[in-house]
Amino acid sequence: MTDSMQQFFAARPQSVSQARQFADRALKGWGRTGRAEDVRLCVSELTTNAVVHGTTRGHGFLLRIDFDDEVVGVEVHDSRRQQPQVRDALATDLAGRGLVLVAALADEWGIEDRRPIGKIVWSCFKAGSA
């Protein structure tokens, strides 16, 4: 059986920390805190991307977290089709490492189109115990 929690957030910087707190509450509620740091960091990176690059004027983003026996899934739904790219950031770059971190921490991740507009950037984590 799959448990799910989701929440809509405004496209503003404060929403990133609120999304991390939402993810933390979900994981604690399910007793799945073993990979909590990895999940929180990926939520932070994916929601930051949604705020900075993924939302159009007047639209926010949706964060959905699922748990089914073995896997914690994270989805960030936003309103732009432009797909993020993994890039090699220079040592002097102040940004550009988010998807590299997601790829390193998540067991899997990807991007899907969302109808009628936007995309879903997702990641999944083999669930650690409490």
Steps between C-alpha positions, in 0.01 A plus 500: 500500500627844412477794738517846345521855620504808281498873545492798267755777558530853367799570276705691754830427675337436841312206350820296472542474878126439540525215250790346694294517820203341320723214380641455850150474651400242238807284562463516878129418471582187301792406727740524203777728620797285396553697176346822624810713439524380139129559441507847660801608296340380176172672591698817560678480165192405297277763658768766458511412130121529484505845661790635292446329165179298496210729573328756283351820639214429737573129530659316786608137527366180648711271719380142528661236719403133479597199705429140404660231717847539345533835323454866586414699189529877458332691219515872429238618251551840340353706217781519244594234247863612486695203633789547741841378391774340704808711447858508610531808716834671527658535843426874484131459405253597770225273364450204270565199721145411601428219256851359551413467870160347421662247266758411766255462790187351342479138394324620183377831363349636182279752324157452345267729309188604686173563317369750415806705600825460682713212614562267791851454635513192719741305713467181700682354797503147631333552834717488805348396830430733788 
